[in-house]
Amino acid sequence: MSGVGNDHDGGGASWSDDPRADGRGWPPNRGGPNQGANNGGINPTQQGDGEELDFPPRRATEWLGQIFYLQADGKTWLAKDGSKLKRKIDDGSLIVEISVRPPDIARLELFDPTTLLGKPEPKRAFVMLGWVPKKRITALYGPPGEGKSTIAQMLATACALGVEVFPGYPTRRCNSILHFCEDDLDDMHIRQAAINQHYGCSFADLGAMQWLPYLGKDNALMTFDHQMARPTQLYEDLRAAVLKHNVELVVNDTLADIYVGDENVRAQVYQFGRQILGRLALDTGCAVMPLAHPSVRGLRDGSGESGSTGWKGIFKSHLYLTTPEPERGENGEPAARTPEDDLLRVLTRVKSNYARRDETIELRWQDDVLKLISAPPTAQGGIFGALARRQRNQVFRDMFEKLSSEGQTLSPNKRAGNYAPKIFHQRPKEEREGFKVTDFALAMQELLKDGVLRAENYGRKDTPMQKLIPGPNWTQPAMGDTSNL
């Protein structure tokens, strides 16, 4: 990208502006758009004493996010916003400094909320109701081979057809792009054939889907070089395709392929999340769904999290697909895993800014797709749903009392070794009446919200821990949520 007349989508002035305008052009015989090819189209200048002062190379200029224009005095470099480039020669090294830009309140783009008076409140839009919000990032985590790609391709198919992805889980009819970094066209074709059989459709019905099978190609959407982050050409092309085809769902499989930064450098994680995935979602209004593998710790503690805590703040919705643990017998030991157990999957909403967390969808592999085996949410409402929640909450209270009388301390912290729902699930199936970890997690949240339980800090002050204790409403019956009655 040399000379003048090229568009530049960085944080500074546009390359398309003529540097000779407004008295900011190159002075005669001091370089110009067709001179100095080794320095990005700009020749070095000479001071009065003959000392050569090179303009920083193009790479450094882009890293600073702006382009500076040589003024008529042959010494001063200014950007379009008035920023000044200062240069000093120190032991033969070039030190670049940028002066502070003059304050300009207009650059803040402050918003006055009083202008919303009388305007209708916008409604939150979803691609999959309650699970995949538009204009935000939804991460789908799971160990390799669990079925993340299948769920993503099923969701895109349901959106193309305007049908429920699973019974009771409606989707928005919309266009989609599937950027699958670990699949070739044959992989996606074979998977889609089974999905078509499941939904009773043909390839002729899938005009709303666009595939990007990128196995073996460079899938990075941002590069990092000496703390310098730049969107790649692939990102710009993908963004253009989203806008052109009016896409409302973008799937990236996997996060490890599109993010090539260091997971331990939180600044890089946030740059990628905000400037790439977040920008794509906000600028186009689409739902962005990266698929990812959890870290070893995320697998061990069941949280499904990755190695960096930075992702946690970026994802507005975090889904986790995993194989459920086998049931435990009366002795507390897990039963032997059967071939049927290996076909079961649980999709858990472990985090959501717009819906209740820890809700689950129970699935089973059948005919090369994942089919719903739990009752759809519509069947969980009404009086039967309220009775089921009351029973679940009462079982939680009963087990809390029993284990507390045994001297066990129970924690509400999911990362703790004595996490109450996990401890309860280790008890015999008859004792816990068949309820699972996710059931107890929901019960605990409701009981904490209703004041039946509360969390109390204990242990050392420098490393406080939390334990569950009876709350002010402990003596009240655990009715659960009856809002649907």
Steps between C-alpha positions, in 0.01 A plus 500: 500500500721782376436847366170682519145403412460171691232454764627433849268371771726566795455737792653804329440716195385347174756419235257629243543863613744701289794594726559812292169653612465774762868598490608158618661382177855406429717807431682517167789251464429343839342179393157431366253229428719358222831527681669313784358155431708349780329722755134453413499776236673767715865601469721577800556870568817693574546745786721804463803318637455217252377251764261253341168445679310205361125491520405183693442198274146427391460223753572730795264760360220248473567379849452853626167493328544816293688644205691824538558755223818704454429871522640778281787566744641158413533411871153477653275197460129536580205262485161614379375527860784733600721243672868582463782254436815582698829336407833488682829342401657322795813294436385438148159371609173660400263566791143573396265693728146614438389823660164501676213597276313816598183421701186467293176406679333422167730199461338339807160480328320545834137386497221686679250244639226765526462472122349153558193654664189365328692251284403130519738271687690271260452127541787257527524294182621140487603256228412217742258629761668543838821331385661689210444880508547724196771771495699306761749211529381157610777250565426129466761299692544127521766226488602374156250265342199596712299641208553878502531522121184294456301724735627812321411358157159388630436851636591661167273252321210573735552873438498443124174304524337712771437200728588408859854369535367264772133459594408797719809705402400747225748669270497816291467448125818656364810464286821351637869445424678191632876559518623148578879494536524126574275372219523468123200505267452122522480516882230767490314321218483170691389672822237706317352193331416352842363836620280529191360154574425610857315818401338348190652751258732493199802701390264709287355642825835628630542819300530702822823317595851581376787261573867580547682163536854623570688189607873544435476876437609802705195576714642777722272803529758720681878504518721624783849644457684680781176592680358607165164346404363509147190344344595262222372514144291191576315692772431792265376260231282313749350824630424611143327167432288536815380841385446399138290192582314657796635228729368478859697195621876445459660181633879475538627148564734515687619789716853354503516541121374857473691632807879470464596724794622398845217388728707603801517861381164638600547816295524293182193298596300819557627660179390198301168467681406868474652598166431181304212289633333784690540748216361248250194442719431868572573642155289244316238411763576128470547234765861380509558145627859378541542133588780413741661232713519550878828493687609202709375680810171583328454131421591393852271735691215484248496876436590465132724806518812557293849589619445878506262685729487774236252301291254488788435874484474506121239226457149617584376142475707189576371155409666172595442165329618194687433132565318461835658302780360149553252449781633396841386201700415470868869482590562834329717346230423579135334222307687339213465706183288336231494563122171685558671736747752597231217621275360747755585870499400796717501857365525741792464876502773569756491877450253744350449873537147471368357174639522275803824304518551128564201394291560179306388321187539122512593348165583163349697402189269327255527466121811725502319796656424612855136452600315635802424246774393735783160665516481822297472821705129541418433174684688626804268793563162517668407312812707192411812708452439678832454167681822365347693807613351478849604133523852582374544785749367288786743219418783756506391618846470142628846407375647825635365419845620139488855579383530793740403268788781272385743788548552582131554861392332578167603781269304702240826551305511289185880479512508371859563134572194500729265661245157402633330385175799283412517348850124425487538327164759264651236360736295193401237562234213401733611747766511792257183377322675493163584871489830600338766768546321751277170443684665568835678806360164650398348411838790663685463822301127517572547427870769768526277748316204422731711538815458134597878464484780751513875495439736581785875564485730293719866403523802730483451866416760493223337195335130513593272212409122475490258253653125459488301562819126529568360840403233716666223315311627152578178401680284584197410215261697484178230587251724585207406730217125498438493801266359287217190395693 
